[in-house]
Amino acid sequence: MHFAFPPRKSSYSHPYAARSSRSPFLRRTRLPQYLGLFALGAFCLYFLFLRSPAPTKPPPGTPGAVVVTVIDPDLSKSYIEAIKDNRKDYAARHGYVTFFPNTTDYALGDSPKSWSTIPALRHAMTLYPHTSYFFYLTSTALIMNPSLSLHSHIMAPTRLESLTLTDIPVVPPDSVIKTFSHLRGDRIDFVMTQDQEGLAGGSLILRSGEWAKYFLDAWFDPLYRSYNFQKAEAHALEHIVQWHGTILAKLALVPQRILNSYTRDQSGRTDGIYVEGDFVANFHGCQRDENRNCEEEMQPLLSRWREIRDRERH
């Protein structure tokens, strides 16, 4: 039996044969879908990364700032009480609160106890999530002009812009990385000073927010603690500020006497030396130098601060 083969199709296509309209139709009908998906994606990117969160009013009773000083429990009781009284008096004047964790409160492993500064600030942010500013001040310093609020003295945007030192080496004298030539005051989240050796971390201000949390987490990274920097967290800070643009872009360096005056300077510089009326007097280096005694050095200015405090109370 023979089966008929199907008729063979011609391979010749007529030059004027009509093409199927299915593909153009689908392209025309899908174009609005593609545009819609693109618009939706653009909106999501804007919402997630570019849109500023709507400002929220802090709950009643939220302090305007937290003054953080980490206490070494090995210090004398009288010294610790004097430091706490100094901060409490300042905080009470401006509606702030104080936070005094111990250096032993945080798991530092084999790292020097000076690293406790960073988790202490992070801890304070957890306790006071709606507070605007976190003011860290080393236990070797005194607030000598308690009439100055953080906002009016430093953090008000126009004031901060006028104070910011621009286009200078981040780590003096010859760091190739320099501070930004212009920063808007309301975009600055981290304020500190320099001394003759580098960044002076004994007195600094952080503006609350997600960036501040990221910064502290980056600074406290176990990798940096494992490097055994000569000056521990101070050198780690200099490293991340110089080599991480996201941190440098939020940093303002201000003149030393605005925030962190020293009572003495081994280099012979005088532009950072404490003068009566300055905000802070820092007995920088008194804990590291075996020939110095912080408590003894502090007594004259501590007595002067008490005079100022008592005079203003009456």
N, C-alpha and C positions, 0 to 999 in steps of 0.2 A: 504494500500500500504506500502510496506517495502522499506526502503532506505538502500543501501549498505554502510557499514561503510568503511572508508578508511583503507587501510592495516596498521596494527600496525608495527611501526618501532622497530627494535631490539635495545635493550639498550646495546648490546655487541659491543664493539669497537675492531676491529682487532688490535693486537699489532703492526703490521707493516703498518697500514694505513697511507697514506701520510697526513701530516698536511698542513693546508692552509698556503700558502706563503705570504699572504697579509700583515700580521703584520710586519714580518721582512723586507719586501720590503719597507713598509712605514717608518719603523725605519731607514732604510738605506738612504732613500731619504730625510728624515727630519733632519738627523744629520748635514749636511752642513748648514741647515737653523738655527739650534740651535747654531752652532759655529759662524755663522755670527752675530746672535743677541747678543751673548756674547761679540764678538769683538767690536760691535758697542756700547754696554753698557760700556765696559771698556774704549773705546775712549772718550765717553761723560764724564765719571767720571774724566778722566785725564784732559780733556779740561776745565772742570768747576772748579775743585778743586786743581789740582796739577800743571798744566801748568802755568808758570810765564808769565804775559802779556809782549808782546814785548815792549821794551823801546821806548818811543816816545820823539821826540825832542820838548822842549817847544817852544811856539811861540816867535818870536823876541820881545824883550822888557820885557820879564818875569823876575821879580826880583828874585835873588837867595834866599832871605829870607824876611820874614815880621816880624818886631819888634812890638809886641803888648803890649801896656800898657793901662790898664783901668783907666780912670780918674774919681775921685769923684768930682762932680761939686761944692761941698761945700768947696773944698780947695781954698786957695787964688789964685788970678790971677797970681801973680809973681811966686808962687810955680809951678803952672801948666805950665807956659811958660818955666821955667827952666827945668822941666822934659821933655817937648817936644823938646826943643833945644838939650838936651843931646842925645836923641834917633835919632833925625834927622841928627845930625852931624855924628853919628856912621853909620847910614844907608847910607848916601851919600858917605862915604869912600869906601864902599864895594858893591855898586850896589843893596842895599836893599831898602825896603820901610817901612814906619811906619803906624801904625793903632792905633788911639786913641778914642775908643768908651767911652761913659760915663757909669757909673754904673747903671744909670736910663734907659738905652736903652733897657733893657731886662726885660721881665715879670718874676719876681722872687717870687711873692706872699708875703708870710710872711717870706721868707728865708732871711738871712743876705745878704747884698749887695756884700760881698766877693765872693758869688757864681757866680757873673757876669763874672768872669774870664773864665769860661767854655764856655758859649755861645759866648763870645767875640772871643775866638780862633776858634770856629766853624764858626762864621761869617767871620772871616778873610780867612778861607779856601774856603768859598764860593766866596769871592771877588777875590781871587788869586788861582784858582784851579790848576795851573801848577807850582806853587812855591814849592821849595824843602823843606824849613825849616820854621818853625814858632817858633819864640823866644819870650816867654812871660817873661816880667820883671815887677815886682810890682812897684807901684808909689813911694815906699819908698826906691828905689835903684837908684844908678847912675852907668853908664858905665864909668869906670875910665881908662881903657886901650883900646882906640878905634882902635888901630892898629891891634888888634886880630880879625881875621875873624872867623865865626862860624865853617867853614869847617876845616881850618888848625889848629885852637886851640882845637877843640873838635871832630867834626863829621867825619873827614877823617877816614876810617875804621881801619887802623893800629893804628892811634893815639887813637881812641876810645877804641880799645881793650886794649891798654897799660894803659889807665886811669881807666877802669872799676874795681870797687871793687867787688870781687867775694866771694861767700860763707860767707857772713856776714848777720846778722839779718836785715831784711827789716826795721823794726822799732826798733831802739836801746832802751835799751841795750840787751834785752833777747827775742826778737821775735823768735818763733820756725820756722817761715818761713824765709828762707835765699835766697839771690840772687843766680842766677845760677853760677856754677863753671866755665862755659865757654860759651861765646856768641860771635858769629862772628860780627864784626863791621858793616858789611853791612846788618845784620839782626836786628839791634837795631833801634827802632823807637821812643824811649822816653828816654830822658836824664835829670836827676835832681840830687840833693844832699840830704844829711841828716844833721840835726843838733842834739843837745843833746836831743831833745824832740821827734824827729821822722823825717818824710819826710819833706823836706824844699821846699815848692811849690812856693816860691817867685821868682824863676828864673828857667825856664825849657825850653827844646827844644823838639819839636815834628817834626818828619819827615812826610811830606805829604803822604797821601794814604788812602786806605779804612780802614786799621787798625786804623789809627788816628781818623777817623770819628767815628768808632765803639767805641773806647775808650772814646772819649768825650761824646758821647750819653749815654754810660753806666754810666759814672761819674755823669752826670747831671740827672740821672733817678729820677723822682719825689719821688720814694720810699725812696731814700737816703736823699733827702731834707726834707722829712717828719720825719726823725729820730731825728732831732734836736741834731745832734752831737755837743759836746762842742766846737769844733773848726771847725764847719761847713764843708765846702768842703775839708779842710785839713784832717780831720778824715775820711771822706767818701773815700778820695783817699787812705789812709792807709788801709782801709777795702778792697777795691776792688783789690788793688795790692797784698795783702796777700792771698786773697781767690779766686782769678780768675787767673788760670795759664796762660790763653791766654794773660793777661796783664803783669804778671811778666816775661813771656818769651821774652818780647820786651823791658824791662826796663834795663837801665844801671845807676847805681849810681856811681858818680865820686867824687873825693875829693872836699870838700866844697869850697876851695879857687880857684878851677878851674872855677866855675860858679856862686858862691853865697856867697862870703865872707861877714861876719857880722862885723859891726863896734864895736859891744860890745856883750859879751856873759855872761849871768847871771850865768851860771854854772861854770865859771872859766876856761873853756877850751880855749886853744889858737890856736889850729890847724886850726880853721875856721875863725880866726880874720884877718881882712883886713890888707894887707901890700902893700905899693906902688908898682905898677906893676901888681897887681891882676886885673882881668878882670872887676869885679863888686864889688861895695861897697853897702851893704844893711843895712839900719838903722832899722833892724828887731825889731818889737815890739813898735816902736815909736808912732804908731797910737792907739794902745790899752792901753798904759800906760798914765794915766792922768798927770803924773809928767814929761812927756817928750813932746818935741815939734819937730816934724819932720823937719820943715823948718829951725828952729834955729840950730839943730844938723847938718843939711846938709850943712850949709854955708861954713865951712872951706874946705870940700872936693869939694864943688861946685866951689869955687874960684880956687882950685887947678886944677880941670878939665878945667876950662876956660883958665888957664895959658897954659896947655898942648895943648889945641885946638888952641889958638892964636899963640903959638910958632911954631906949625907944619904948620900953614897957611902961615907963612912968610919965 
